[in-house]
Structure formats: structure tokens, C-alpha cells
């Protein structure tokens, strides 16, 4: 027997399958689950920016967006313009944060960096792409921040 209630977004709908009741996830619960990722990302970006500043970088922009995509941080390190991709993980169930920067993601970062250089008329300036890996414990406490300079090259 299959009967379905509906999800109003406030109360739980009911789904009866083979005589058993189970709760359908509400819209609020789905939103709350999805909200964890952006807040985790923002936390990682904040921690990464703080670490970079301690290391002598100067942060120019947070979350630069253009038609090509987005880059988490744009900074200066000495004479270099640095585009920074921040990856944050809570625990290690899905691997290390830096492992999420794939070749495809690297190509996208190069596109966004090129777009930034064109928009700011600084294409002759020396630049690089760094990756910052922010590792948190499963409870959300900072364990380690790793900075990989020149992590992505333009010849992908």
C-alpha cells in the first residue's frame, strides 16, 4: 500500500509504504542541512585568510565572481598576485581537503584568474594560484591549515 501525505515545509509529511510510517524530510530540515556547507566554507575561508595574513599576504578580495566563476580569495604576496582556492573538510571521511581540487576545478580557477587579470588590466603582472586546505575535526575544531603555493598551473 502506498499513500503519501504532502510536505508543507513546516510539518512533516507522512509516507506509508507497506504499512510502515516514515517521516518525509521537511523543507526547513533540508535547508538546514544545506546551510552547513556554506557556513563551513565561510569558516574555512576566514581561517585561511587569517593564516595567509599572518604569513605576510595582503588580502585584496573575498569571493571574487565573474562570468567564468568564483575564486575564494585574491591576495598579494610580495610582488605576486595570488588567487587562492580554499577547501575545508570536517573530519577525514571524504579525504583531505586539497584532494577536492581536481584538474577540472584547476582549469576553472585559471579561467577566473584570467578574467580577473583582464578586468583589472593587470595581465602583465606575475601571478600564481595557491590552495589552502583547512582541516577541522568532526566537532569543528581547527586541526591544521596547509598552504600549497603554485598548486595549480596555467598549463592544464
Secondary structure, DSSP 8 states (H G I E B T S, - for coil): -EEE----SSS--EEEETTEEEE---HHHHHHHHHHHHHHHHHHHHHHHHHHHHTT-EEEEEEEEETTEEEEEEEEETTEEEEEEEEEEESSTT--GGGG--HHHHHHHHHHHHHHHHHTT-TTS-EEEEEEEEEE-TTS-EEEEEEEEEEE-S--
